[in-house]
Amino acid sequence: MTDTVTLEHIKDAYARIKDHVHRTRVFTCAQLDDRASAASAPAKRRKLYLKAEHEQKVGAFKIRGAVNAIMQSDADYIVTQSSGNHAQAIALGCKVLGKTGLVIMPSDSPTVKVDAVRDTYSCEVKFCVPTQEAREAMSAEVVKDLRAKHGQDKAEEIHPNQDIRVVNGQGTIALEFLEQQTDLDAVVVSIGGGGMIGGIAAYIKAVNPKIKVIGAEPEAAKSAYMSKKAGELRKNPPNTPINTIADSVKSSLGATTYPLVRDFVDDVFIVNDDEIEDATKFMMERAKQVVEPGCGVAVAVATSKALYEKYPDLVNVGVVLCGGNIDMSNLPWKKK
């Protein structure tokens, strides 16, 4: 197993997983360009290039890292803890690759994600209190029990964002993106635990250090923003449910991803739930794309006044649309 995130390891991951994932398209939306262009004063014409990971298998980028990790595991039983997208990715990956998966999910996980894991991909689900600490504790206990029953080498956890194999798998997004769009000035990426932006940033900075890598976080879960500002790892408040409509990006950075964000991510911007909601609705209504609020975080930053005031020379801006698993019968803004 590799123990670093590098250009070569990401290339190896792509060779390993490419037959099991989609090479997602890059597209544009003129109305989104208008919104980004009007975000600065005086207005400057900008072009947003959207990487459609919401059209990926399981409806999110997570399948890349999950498959890369599962393919390098000798265990028969794969355990993970996730609020939904990584859970679905592990469930589908195990189904396709002949492993037995078990997923710990917070009790407040979106129904559409729980149903996909349990019913569509036939993976066992256990529920826990909706905190990061509870998820990790139950996951460790399940792995311990499986090893006691089946053997020490028969079960392992694949962490949703701190497993190096996962991070290298997520880095394949950048490999495709830079091949598809060769003139990007920046790439904007939503941040939860940092696995996606960590892999993307490591790849981009190895290929073209001039491209800015911009992180996007919800105000209620701003571990990366705080960590960049402090110069050391800072996590979201412990043992406390995170209240944001962006359910897929509630996690904190960890020991694997903080150094990647520190070294390769140029900046992190935060947006509030109203801005996330507005960007998510805009994508649905104007771009005609079903995206989840975690994806709306990146769109909100990519069209924000704050981004272009700080980086006025950005013209060609890539945006990773990380996922599209939204519960249409229980839209988060319907609760207002």
VOFI-284497 format. One line per field, with one value per residue (C-alpha): y, x, z; residue in three letters. Coordinates in steps of 0.5 Angstrom, whole numbers, plus 500, padded with zeros to 3 digits. Layout:
REM VOFI-284497
Y	(Y_...)
X	(X_...)
Z	(Z_...)
residu	(ALA_...)
REM end
This chain:
REM VOFI-284497
Y	(500_507_512_518_522_524_525_518_515_518_516_509_510_512_506_502_505_507_501_502_509_514_520_525_531_538_543_551_555_562_564_562_565_572_571_570_576_581_579_584_591_593_587_582_577_570_563_557_550_545_538_533_529_529_525_520_513_513_520_523_523_518_512_514_513_508_503_505_503_497_494_495_491_484_484_480_485_493_498_505_511_516_521_518_519_515_510_509_508_503_499_499_498_492_489_490_487_481_484_485_492_495_502_506_512_518_518_524_522_523_518_518_516_511_507_507_504_499_497_499_496_491_493_493_499_501_508_512_519_524_526_525_522_517_515_513_510_505_504_502_497_494_492_489_485_482_481_477_473_472_473_479_480_479_486_493_500_505_512_516_522_520_513_515_510_514_521_518_516_522_526_523_528_533_528_528_536_538_534_536_544_546_553_554_559_556_550_551_545_544_541_536_532_534_528_530_537_534_529_534_540_535_533_540_543_538_539_546_550_557_554_556_551_554_551_552_551_552_557_552_547_551_546_548_555_555_551_555_561_558_554_548_543_545_541_543_543_536_532_537_536_540_544_546_544_542_535_532_537_537_533_536_535_530_528_526_531_537_537_537_543_547_545_545_549_557_559_557_561_560_561_561_557_562_563_555_554_560_557_550_553_557_550_547_552_555_550_544_540_536_538_537_543_540_542_548_550_550_554_559_561_561_566_570_577_575_571_576_581_577_574_579_576_569_568_561_558_550_548_541_539_534_530_530_526_530_528_531_529_533_539_542_549_546_546_554)
X	(500_503_504_504_500_504_503_505_501_495_497_497_490_487_490_487_480_479_475_470_469_466_471_466_465_467_461_459_453_453_448_453_459_455_454_461_463_458_461_467_467_468_465_470_468_470_469_467_468_464_467_461_462_455_454_459_457_453_452_459_466_467_467_474_477_473_475_482_482_478_482_489_486_487_481_474_470_471_468_467_463_460_454_452_457_463_458_455_462_464_458_458_465_465_459_463_469_467_468_463_461_459_457_456_452_449_442_441_444_439_434_436_443_441_437_442_447_442_437_441_448_445_450_449_448_449_447_450_449_451_458_464_467_461_462_469_468_463_467_473_469_466_472_475_469_470_477_475_470_474_481_486_487_480_477_479_476_477_476_473_478_484_486_492_489_482_486_490_484_480_486_484_479_485_488_482_480_487_487_480_481_488_488_485_487_484_480_475_473_469_472_469_475_480_481_478_482_488_489_487_491_497_496_495_501_506_503_502_504_501_494_490_487_481_478_470_467_460_461_458_464_470_476_480_479_481_487_490_489_492_498_496_490_484_478_470_467_468_462_457_452_454_448_449_445_451_451_457_462_461_468_474_481_485_493_493_489_492_499_496_491_497_502_498_491_492_486_480_473_467_460_454_447_444_449_450_442_442_448_445_438_441_445_438_434_439_444_439_443_441_447_447_448_455_457_453_459_464_459_458_465_466_461_463_465_470_474_475_476_482_484_482_486_482_479_478_476_474_469_468_461_462_455_448_445_439_433_428_422_426_429_433_430_423_424_425)
Z	(500_498_504_500_496_489_482_480_486_483_476_478_482_475_471_477_477_470_468_474_474_469_466_467_463_463_461_462_463_461_466_471_468_468_476_477_472_476_482_482_481_475_472_469_464_467_465_469_467_471_472_473_479_481_474_477_479_486_484_487_486_492_488_485_492_495_489_489_496_496_490_494_500_502_507_506_510_509_514_513_517_512_512_505_499_501_504_497_494_499_498_490_490_495_491_484_487_491_498_504_506_513_514_520_518_523_525_521_514_508_507_499_501_506_502_496_501_504_498_492_494_499_504_512_515_523_525_531_534_529_531_528_534_535_528_529_535_532_526_530_535_529_526_532_533_525_526_533_529_522_523_524_517_515_516_515_515_509_512_508_507_511_508_503_498_498_497_491_488_489_486_479_478_477_472_468_469_467_460_459_460_459_461_468_472_479_481_487_491_497_503_508_511_505_501_495_495_498_492_487_490_490_483_480_484_481_474_474_480_477_478_484_488_492_498_500_506_510_515_520_519_517_519_513_514_521_520_514_519_525_521_525_525_527_528_528_535_538_540_537_531_525_523_516_509_506_510_506_508_515_517_519_516_519_520_513_509_514_511_504_505_508_503_496_497_496_500_503_503_507_505_510_509_505_500_499_498_493_489_489_487_482_479_479_476_471_469_470_474_480_485_493_498_499_491_492_497_491_487_492_493_485_484_490_491_496_491_485_490_493_486_481_475_475_468_467_473_474_479_482_482_487_488_486_492_494_497_493_498_503_501_506_505_505_513_513)
residu	(MET_THR_ASP_THR_VAL_THR_LEU_GLU_HIS_ILE_LYS_ASP_ALA_TYR_ALA_ARG_ILE_LYS_ASP_HIS_VAL_HIS_ARG_THR_ARG_VAL_PHE_THR_CYS_ALA_GLN_LEU_ASP_ASP_ARG_ALA_SER_ALA_ALA_SER_ALA_PRO_ALA_LYS_ARG_ARG_LYS_LEU_TYR_LEU_LYS_ALA_GLU_HIS_GLU_GLN_LYS_VAL_GLY_ALA_PHE_LYS_ILE_ARG_GLY_ALA_VAL_ASN_ALA_ILE_MET_GLN_SER_ASP_ALA_ASP_TYR_ILE_VAL_THR_GLN_SER_SER_GLY_ASN_HIS_ALA_GLN_ALA_ILE_ALA_LEU_GLY_CYS_LYS_VAL_LEU_GLY_LYS_THR_GLY_LEU_VAL_ILE_MET_PRO_SER_ASP_SER_PRO_THR_VAL_LYS_VAL_ASP_ALA_VAL_ARG_ASP_THR_TYR_SER_CYS_GLU_VAL_LYS_PHE_CYS_VAL_PRO_THR_GLN_GLU_ALA_ARG_GLU_ALA_MET_SER_ALA_GLU_VAL_VAL_LYS_ASP_LEU_ARG_ALA_LYS_HIS_GLY_GLN_ASP_LYS_ALA_GLU_GLU_ILE_HIS_PRO_ASN_GLN_ASP_ILE_ARG_VAL_VAL_ASN_GLY_GLN_GLY_THR_ILE_ALA_LEU_GLU_PHE_LEU_GLU_GLN_GLN_THR_ASP_LEU_ASP_ALA_VAL_VAL_VAL_SER_ILE_GLY_GLY_GLY_GLY_MET_ILE_GLY_GLY_ILE_ALA_ALA_TYR_ILE_LYS_ALA_VAL_ASN_PRO_LYS_ILE_LYS_VAL_ILE_GLY_ALA_GLU_PRO_GLU_ALA_ALA_LYS_SER_ALA_TYR_MET_SER_LYS_LYS_ALA_GLY_GLU_LEU_ARG_LYS_ASN_PRO_PRO_ASN_THR_PRO_ILE_ASN_THR_ILE_ALA_ASP_SER_VAL_LYS_SER_SER_LEU_GLY_ALA_THR_THR_TYR_PRO_LEU_VAL_ARG_ASP_PHE_VAL_ASP_ASP_VAL_PHE_ILE_VAL_ASN_ASP_ASP_GLU_ILE_GLU_ASP_ALA_THR_LYS_PHE_MET_MET_GLU_ARG_ALA_LYS_GLN_VAL_VAL_GLU_PRO_GLY_CYS_GLY_VAL_ALA_VAL_ALA_VAL_ALA_THR_SER_LYS_ALA_LEU_TYR_GLU_LYS_TYR_PRO_ASP_LEU_VAL_ASN_VAL_GLY_VAL_VAL_LEU_CYS_GLY_GLY_ASN_ILE_ASP_MET_SER_ASN_LEU_PRO_TRP_LYS_LYS_LYS)
REM end
